[in-house]
């Protein structure tokens, strides 16, 4: 881990506040904090689990997801947290290549980082995002997170300018970009929402895809659904703000 990642890890993890416990025990405690939407505390326990067992894929992919979730709306630390999430996710895949959640965590970390970059830079990461998400789905076809990533993969490529997509397909070796389409974008997100109906983010991103396709009635329904739902994830308050903004833009 480079010095920058070490600083972020040290900031998130306060070793003096985490008791010496087994990796499994820290994972259980981290999951409880995650369910309570205490993202920092959850991250502390997942990192402590990694410290207790450096080859625990379960601890590593959870730490990866927690880092990415913390970074999504934390602009000052976003890049460092995304890089930390990617670091943990790559270790998770190495520790257990047959773990669907490890591959999803890597796809999520790379994908989130790519979205923070310019359109042409996103192209460089898109191939690996798709590869990891599809590997996750090959191991578990009901992995809602990986389905979500694939839905956004299709949508975000379709949102690129025609010129950027041309460069990606013909000059940058991104031949799979030609497979991107709005129908699959919606299909993957619809499947994710069906598997995890209580996840606000599924509804918000599905609504945005419907809006991009000009299906305003469907978009409005999903945005409204998102606003009525209870918070279950740390970032849900911000996702609902996105839903409110999306509704206004439909008018």
Sine and cosine of phi, psi and omega as CSV:
sin_phi,cos_phi,sin_psi,cos_psi,sin_omega,cos_omega
0.00,0.00,0.74,-0.67,-0.01,-1.00
-0.98,0.22,0.13,-0.99,-0.12,-0.99
-0.88,0.48,-0.59,0.80,-0.04,-1.00
-0.91,0.42,-0.68,0.73,0.02,-1.00
-0.92,0.39,-0.59,0.81,0.01,-1.00
-0.89,0.45,-0.61,0.79,0.02,-1.00
-0.91,0.42,-0.70,0.72,0.02,-1.00
-0.89,0.45,-0.70,0.71,0.00,-1.00
-0.87,0.49,-0.66,0.75,-0.01,-1.00
-0.92,0.39,-0.55,0.83,0.02,-1.00
-0.92,0.38,-0.67,0.74,-0.05,-1.00
-0.97,0.25,-0.64,0.77,-0.08,-1.00
-0.98,-0.18,0.90,-0.44,0.10,-0.99
-0.98,-0.19,0.99,-0.15,-0.14,-0.99
-0.88,0.47,-0.47,0.89,-0.02,-1.00
-0.94,0.34,-0.34,0.94,-0.05,-1.00
-0.99,-0.13,-0.05,1.00,-0.04,-1.00
-0.91,-0.41,0.86,-0.50,-0.04,-1.00
-0.95,0.31,0.43,-0.90,0.04,-1.00
-0.95,0.30,0.95,-0.32,0.00,-1.00
-0.68,-0.74,0.15,-0.99,0.02,-1.00
-0.96,0.29,0.29,-0.96,0.03,-1.00
-0.86,0.51,-0.70,0.72,-0.01,-1.00
-0.87,0.49,-0.65,0.76,0.01,-1.00
-0.91,0.41,-0.66,0.75,0.03,-1.00
-0.91,0.41,-0.58,0.81,0.03,-1.00
-0.89,0.45,-0.69,0.72,0.04,-1.00
-0.87,0.49,-0.71,0.70,0.01,-1.00
-0.91,0.41,-0.62,0.78,0.04,-1.00
-0.90,0.44,-0.65,0.76,0.02,-1.00
-0.90,0.44,-0.61,0.79,0.03,-1.00
-0.90,0.43,-0.67,0.74,0.03,-1.00
-0.92,0.39,-0.60,0.80,0.03,-1.00
-0.89,0.46,-0.72,0.70,0.01,-1.00
-0.89,0.45,-0.51,0.86,0.03,-1.00
-0.99,0.10,0.03,1.00,0.01,-1.00
0.90,0.44,0.49,0.87,0.12,-0.99
-0.99,-0.11,0.98,0.18,-0.18,-0.98
-0.90,0.44,-0.63,0.77,-0.03,-1.00
-0.92,0.40,-0.70,0.71,0.01,-1.00
-0.90,0.44,-0.63,0.78,0.04,-1.00
-0.88,0.47,-0.70,0.72,0.01,-1.00
-0.87,0.48,-0.65,0.76,0.01,-1.00
-0.86,0.51,-0.71,0.71,-0.02,-1.00
-0.94,0.35,-0.63,0.78,0.02,-1.00
-0.91,0.41,-0.64,0.77,0.05,-1.00
-0.92,0.40,-0.61,0.79,0.05,-1.00
-0.90,0.43,-0.59,0.81,0.05,-1.00
-0.90,0.44,-0.63,0.77,0.05,-1.00
-0.91,0.42,-0.63,0.77,0.03,-1.00
-0.90,0.43,-0.58,0.82,0.00,-1.00
-0.96,0.27,-0.52,0.85,0.00,-1.00
-0.54,-0.84,0.99,-0.11,-0.10,-1.00
-0.91,0.42,-0.26,0.97,-0.02,-1.00
-0.95,-0.32,0.31,0.95,0.04,-1.00
-0.99,0.14,0.97,-0.26,0.01,-1.00
-0.88,0.48,-0.58,0.81,0.00,-1.00
-0.89,0.46,-0.70,0.72,0.03,-1.00
-0.93,0.37,-0.65,0.76,-0.08,-1.00
-0.92,0.40,-0.71,0.71,-0.03,-1.00
-0.95,0.32,-0.51,0.86,0.07,-1.00
-0.93,0.38,-0.67,0.74,0.05,-1.00
-0.89,0.46,-0.63,0.78,0.03,-1.00
-0.88,0.47,-0.76,0.65,-0.01,-1.00
-0.89,0.46,-0.64,0.77,0.00,-1.00
-0.90,0.44,-0.67,0.75,0.00,-1.00
-0.89,0.45,-0.69,0.73,0.00,-1.00
-0.91,0.41,-0.68,0.74,0.02,-1.00
-0.88,0.47,-0.67,0.75,0.03,-1.00
-0.91,0.42,-0.54,0.84,-0.06,-1.00
-0.99,0.16,-0.33,0.94,-0.16,-0.99
-0.85,0.53,-0.64,0.77,-0.02,-1.00
-0.87,-0.50,0.41,0.91,0.05,-1.00
-0.90,-0.44,0.99,0.12,-0.12,-0.99
-0.82,0.57,-0.71,0.70,-0.05,-1.00
-0.88,0.48,-0.58,0.82,-0.06,-1.00
-0.95,-0.33,0.14,0.99,-0.15,-0.99
-0.85,0.52,-0.78,0.62,-0.05,-1.00
-0.87,0.48,-0.70,0.72,-0.02,-1.00
-0.91,0.42,-0.64,0.77,0.01,-1.00
-0.93,0.36,-0.62,0.78,0.06,-1.00
-0.90,0.44,-0.67,0.74,0.03,-1.00
-0.91,0.42,-0.63,0.78,0.05,-1.00
-0.90,0.44,-0.68,0.73,0.04,-1.00
-0.87,0.49,-0.68,0.73,0.03,-1.00
-0.90,0.44,-0.64,0.77,0.03,-1.00
-0.86,0.51,-0.76,0.65,0.01,-1.00
-0.90,0.43,-0.65,0.76,-0.04,-1.00
-0.91,0.42,-0.64,0.77,0.04,-1.00
-0.90,0.43,-0.62,0.78,0.06,-1.00
-0.91,0.41,-0.59,0.81,0.02,-1.00
-0.90,0.44,-0.68,0.73,0.02,-1.00
-0.90,0.43,-0.64,0.77,0.04,-1.00
-0.91,0.42,-0.63,0.78,-0.02,-1.00
-0.94,0.35,-0.58,0.82,-0.02,-1.00
-0.50,-0.87,1.00,0.03,-0.04,-1.00
-0.89,0.45,-0.24,0.97,-0.02,-1.00
-0.98,-0.19,0.24,0.97,0.00,-1.00
-1.00,-0.07,0.93,-0.37,-0.04,-1.00
-0.86,0.51,-0.65,0.76,-0.04,-1.00
-0.93,0.36,-0.49,0.87,0.06,-1.00
-0.91,0.42,-0.71,0.70,0.02,-1.00
-0.92,0.40,-0.63,0.78,0.06,-1.00
-0.88,0.48,-0.70,0.71,-0.02,-1.00
-0.86,0.51,-0.62,0.78,0.01,-1.00
-0.94,0.34,-0.68,0.73,0.05,-1.00
-0.87,0.50,-0.67,0.74,0.00,-1.00
-0.90,0.43,-0.72,0.69,-0.03,-1.00
-0.89,0.45,-0.72,0.69,0.00,-1.00
-0.92,0.39,-0.67,0.74,-0.03,-1.00
-0.89,0.46,-0.70,0.72,0.02,-1.00
-0.90,0.44,-0.67,0.75,0.02,-1.00
-0.90,0.44,-0.66,0.75,0.00,-1.00
-0.88,0.48,-0.63,0.78,-0.02,-1.00
-0.91,0.41,-0.33,0.94,0.02,-1.00
-1.00,0.09,-0.05,1.00,-0.05,-1.00
-0.97,-0.26,0.08,-1.00,0.05,-1.00
-0.95,0.31,0.29,-0.96,-0.07,-1.00
-0.80,0.60,-0.71,0.70,-0.05,-1.00
-0.94,0.35,-0.56,0.83,0.04,-1.00
-0.93,0.37,-0.53,0.85,0.02,-1.00
-0.87,0.49,-0.55,0.83,-0.03,-1.00
-0.85,0.52,-0.59,0.81,-0.06,-1.00
-0.90,0.43,-0.48,0.88,-0.07,-1.00
-0.99,-0.13,-0.29,0.96,-0.15,-0.99
-0.87,0.49,-0.62,0.78,-0.02,-1.00
-0.89,0.45,-0.67,0.75,-0.01,-1.00
-0.95,0.31,-0.58,0.81,0.05,-1.00
-0.85,0.52,-0.75,0.66,-0.01,-1.00
-0.89,0.46,-0.70,0.72,-0.03,-1.00
-0.85,0.52,-0.73,0.68,-0.04,-1.00
-0.94,0.34,-0.63,0.78,0.02,-1.00
-0.91,0.41,-0.66,0.75,0.00,-1.00
-0.93,0.37,-0.57,0.82,0.07,-1.00
-0.91,0.42,-0.66,0.75,0.05,-1.00
-0.86,0.51,-0.67,0.74,-0.02,-1.00
-0.96,0.29,-0.49,0.87,0.06,-1.00
-0.92,0.38,-0.46,0.89,0.02,-1.00
-1.00,0.04,-0.47,0.88,0.02,-1.00
-0.43,-0.90,0.98,-0.20,-0.08,-1.00
-0.93,0.37,-0.20,0.98,0.01,-1.00
-0.98,-0.19,0.24,0.97,0.03,-1.00
-0.95,0.33,0.99,-0.15,-0.11,-0.99
-0.89,0.46,-0.58,0.81,0.03,-1.00
-0.89,0.46,-0.68,0.73,0.02,-1.00
-0.93,0.38,-0.60,0.80,0.08,-1.00
-0.88,0.48,-0.66,0.75,0.03,-1.00
-0.88,0.47,-0.72,0.70,0.01,-1.00
-0.86,0.52,-0.68,0.73,-0.01,-1.00
-0.92,0.39,-0.60,0.80,0.07,-1.00
-0.87,0.49,-0.69,0.72,0.02,-1.00
-0.94,0.34,-0.52,0.86,0.05,-1.00
-0.85,0.52,-0.76,0.65,0.03,-1.00
-0.89,0.46,-0.73,0.68,-0.08,-1.00
-0.90,0.43,-0.70,0.71,-0.07,-1.00
-0.94,0.35,-0.50,0.87,0.10,-1.00
-0.94,0.34,-0.66,0.75,0.03,-1.00
-0.91,0.42,-0.42,0.91,0.01,-1.00
-0.99,0.16,-0.24,0.97,0.08,-1.00
-0.93,0.37,0.42,-0.91,0.07,-1.00
-0.91,0.42,0.41,-0.91,0.02,-1.00
-0.85,0.53,-0.59,0.81,-0.01,-1.00
-0.92,0.38,-0.67,0.74,0.00,-1.00
-0.91,0.42,-0.65,0.76,0.04,-1.00
-0.90,0.43,-0.59,0.81,0.05,-1.00
-0.89,0.46,-0.72,0.70,0.03,-1.00
-0.87,0.49,-0.68,0.73,-0.03,-1.00
-0.88,0.47,-0.70,0.72,-0.07,-1.00
-0.97,0.26,-0.59,0.81,-0.19,-0.98
-0.95,-0.31,-0.40,0.92,-0.08,-1.00
-0.88,-0.47,-0.38,0.93,-0.08,-1.00
-0.95,-0.32,0.17,0.99,0.06,-1.00
0.97,0.24,0.21,0.98,-0.02,-1.00
-1.00,0.01,0.88,0.47,-0.07,-1.00
-0.89,0.46,-0.50,0.87,-0.01,-1.00
-0.92,0.39,-0.26,0.97,0.02,-1.00
-0.87,0.48,-0.45,0.89,0.03,-1.00
-0.92,0.39,-0.25,0.97,0.01,-1.00
-0.99,0.11,-0.25,0.97,-0.07,-1.00
-0.91,0.42,0.68,-0.73,0.03,-1.00
-0.36,-0.93,0.39,-0.92,-0.04,-1.00
-0.93,0.35,-0.54,0.84,-0.01,-1.00
-0.88,0.48,-0.71,0.71,0.02,-1.00
-0.94,0.33,-0.54,0.84,0.07,-1.00
-0.84,0.54,-0.75,0.66,0.01,-1.00
-0.93,0.38,-0.67,0.74,-0.06,-1.00
-0.87,0.49,-0.71,0.70,0.00,-1.00
-0.90,0.43,-0.69,0.72,-0.01,-1.00
-0.93,0.36,-0.58,0.81,0.05,-1.00
-0.89,0.46,-0.65,0.76,0.02,-1.00
-0.92,0.39,-0.67,0.74,0.03,-1.00
-0.88,0.48,-0.69,0.73,-0.01,-1.00
-0.92,0.39,-0.53,0.85,0.02,-1.00
-0.94,0.34,-0.60,0.80,-0.01,-1.00
-0.97,0.24,-0.64,0.77,0.01,-1.00
-0.84,-0.55,0.97,0.25,-0.10,-1.00
-0.92,0.40,-0.27,0.96,-0.03,-1.00
-1.00,-0.06,0.00,1.00,-0.01,-1.00
-1.00,0.09,0.90,-0.44,-0.02,-1.00
-0.89,0.45,-0.64,0.77,-0.07,-1.00
-0.87,0.49,-0.61,0.79,0.04,-1.00
-0.84,0.55,-0.71,0.71,-0.05,-1.00
-0.91,0.41,-0.66,0.75,-0.05,-1.00
-0.91,0.40,-0.74,0.67,-0.02,-1.00
-0.93,0.36,-0.55,0.83,0.08,-1.00
-0.91,0.41,-0.67,0.74,0.02,-1.00
-0.87,0.49,-0.65,0.76,-0.01,-1.00
-0.92,0.40,-0.57,0.82,0.06,-1.00
-0.92,0.39,-0.70,0.71,0.06,-1.00
-0.85,0.52,-0.66,0.75,0.00,-1.00
-0.89,0.45,-0.67,0.74,0.02,-1.00
-0.90,0.44,-0.50,0.87,0.02,-1.00
-0.99,0.10,-0.05,1.00,-0.01,-1.00
0.99,0.13,0.23,0.97,0.01,-1.00
-1.00,-0.08,0.97,0.23,-0.15,-0.99
-0.91,0.41,-0.61,0.79,-0.02,-1.00
-0.90,0.44,-0.69,0.72,0.03,-1.00
-0.92,0.40,-0.65,0.76,0.01,-1.00
-0.89,0.45,-0.71,0.71,-0.01,-1.00
-0.88,0.48,-0.66,0.75,0.00,-1.00
-0.87,0.49,-0.70,0.71,-0.03,-1.00
-0.95,0.32,-0.63,0.78,0.07,-1.00
-0.88,0.48,-0.69,0.73,0.01,-1.00
-0.91,0.41,-0.63,0.78,0.07,-1.00
-0.86,0.52,-0.70,0.71,-0.02,-1.00
-0.88,0.48,-0.62,0.78,-0.03,-1.00
-0.96,0.29,-0.38,0.92,0.01,-1.00
-1.00,0.05,-0.27,0.96,-0.12,-0.99
-0.98,0.18,0.48,-0.88,0.05,-1.00
-0.98,0.22,0.49,-0.87,0.04,-1.00
-0.94,0.34,0.75,-0.66,0.09,-1.00
-0.79,-0.62,-0.24,0.97,-0.02,-1.00
-0.84,-0.55,0.43,-0.90,-0.05,-1.00
-0.81,0.58,-0.63,0.78,-0.10,-1.00
-1.00,-0.05,0.14,0.99,-0.11,-0.99
-0.87,0.49,-0.54,0.84,0.00,-1.00
-0.90,0.44,-0.57,0.82,0.03,-1.00
-0.97,0.23,-0.58,0.82,0.06,-1.00
-0.89,0.45,-0.61,0.79,0.03,-1.00
-0.94,0.35,-0.52,0.85,0.11,-0.99
-0.90,0.44,-0.62,0.78,0.07,-1.00
-0.90,0.44,-0.61,0.79,0.02,-1.00
-0.90,0.43,-0.68,0.74,0.03,-1.00
-0.88,0.47,-0.69,0.73,0.04,-1.00
-0.90,0.44,-0.67,0.74,0.01,-1.00
-0.88,0.47,-0.63,0.78,0.04,-1.00
-0.88,0.48,-0.71,0.71,-0.01,-1.00
-0.89,0.46,-0.61,0.80,-0.03,-1.00
-0.95,0.30,-0.31,0.95,0.04,-1.00
-0.97,0.23,-0.41,0.91,-0.05,-1.00
-0.97,0.25,0.00,0.00,0.00,0.00
